[in-house]
Amino acid sequence: MTSPRKYAGNETVHLKEAVARSLAHAGLCRTHLVDSSVTGDCSALSPGLHETLLLALAECADNTVRHAGASGVRVSITCHGTDAVDFSFADNGRGCDLIVALSYASGGLVTLRRRVEASGGRAAFSSRHGGGFHVFLRIGHR
């Protein structure tokens, strides 16, 4: 998983750069159509939420490259001041069986869910066989 400290920075412009770097690091930019957006005031996002956000992005990007067989991804980040951020990551890959994907106690998605819930947030995953995979996270609380 990509280290979030490598891309530290709390301003929106830095977050946009961190998103681009994380996606490129996973190999998505040269092999996938990527649509990404960062909105809201991310300048005051707490370091803990920033770190969780970048870990989530790295996990989703790595999973897409390793498992999805996708040709494109869409990433959307909306910051809500210092205490919350919405994160959406969707690919158009083969999808998976969520029961299987979430059954690995030490798997990346389960670990991600635990981390998000520890921040006061929530995690939702959806997938259809042949219809891609979607992750929605509310990191922090609002």
Secondary structure, DSSP 8 states (H G I E B T S, - for coil): ---GGGG---SHHHHHHHHHHHHHHHTHHHHSEEEEEEEEE-TT--HHHHHHHHHHHHHHHHHIIIII--SEEEEEEEEETTTEEEEEEEE-S----HHHHT--TTSHHHHHHHHHHHTT-EEEEEE-TTS-EEEEEEEE--
